[in-house]
Amino acid sequence: MITSALRAAECILNDWPIEQGAKLSVAREALLACLERKLSPGAARVAFIEAAKEAGNYVDEPTRLPPAGRVKKSHRARRRLS
């Protein structure tokens, strides 16, 4: 499981199943740019996923959850017991 740009870069540079590919080249550049803070992690992630698909690797793309934050409360009038 890849959980960071650094781990993705290590994987794509050292353990990749193919040596050449158009999307592989883009992903390498994107991950290195991300590590240098010149590209967003999201953009690097997309490039990595495309390279993984090009190489025939299984990619589990999780469903994004809604952002965490305050829970909206209902503004219904409450009955008070007297």
C-alpha positions in Angstrom: 0.0 0.0 0.0 1.4 3.4 -1.0 0.4 6.2 1.5 2.8 9.0 0.7 4.5 10.8 -2.2 7.9 9.6 -0.8 6.9 6.0 -0.8 5.3 6.3 -4.3 8.6 7.8 -5.6 10.6 5.0 -4.0 8.3 2.4 -5.6 8.3 4.0 -9.0 12.0 4.5 -9.1 13.1 1.1 -7.6 10.4 -1.5 -7.8 8.4 -0.7 -11.0 7.5 -3.7 -13.2 8.2 -1.9 -16.5 11.2 0.3 -17.4 9.6 2.6 -20.0 6.3 4.2 -20.6 4.9 7.6 -21.4 2.8 7.7 -18.2 5.7 6.3 -16.2 7.9 9.2 -17.2 5.2 11.7 -16.3 4.7 10.1 -12.9 8.4 10.1 -12.1 8.6 13.8 -12.9 5.4 14.6 -11.0 6.5 12.7 -7.9 9.9 14.4 -7.8 8.2 17.8 -8.3 5.8 17.0 -5.4 8.7 16.1 -3.1 10.3 19.5 -4.0 6.9 21.1 -3.2 6.5 22.3 -6.8 3.4 20.2 -7.5 0.5 19.3 -5.4 0.2 15.8 -3.9 -3.1 15.3 -5.6 -1.6 15.9 -9.0 1.2 13.6 -8.3 -1.2 10.9 -7.1 -3.2 11.1 -10.4 0.1 10.7 -12.3 1.1 7.7 -10.2 -2.3 6.0 -10.6 -2.1 6.5 -14.4 1.4 5.0 -14.5 0.2 2.1 -12.4 -2.6 1.4 -14.8 -0.2 1.6 -17.7 2.0 -1.0 -16.0 -0.9 -3.3 -15.4 -0.8 -2.9 -11.6 -3.9 -3.1 -9.5 -4.9 0.3 -8.2 -7.6 0.6 -5.5 -9.1 4.0 -5.8 -10.9 4.6 -2.5 -14.1 6.6 -2.4 -13.5 10.0 -0.9 -15.4 10.7 2.3 -16.9 14.1 3.0 -14.6 16.5 4.8 -14.7 16.2 8.6 -16.1 19.1 10.5 -18.9 20.1 12.7 -22.0 18.1 12.6 -25.0 20.2 11.5 -27.7 20.1 14.1 -31.4 20.3 13.4 -32.9 23.6 14.4 -36.2 22.1 15.4 -38.0 23.7 18.4 -37.7 21.5 21.5 -40.6 21.1 23.8 -39.8 22.0 27.3 -41.3 20.2 30.1 -42.6 22.5 32.8 
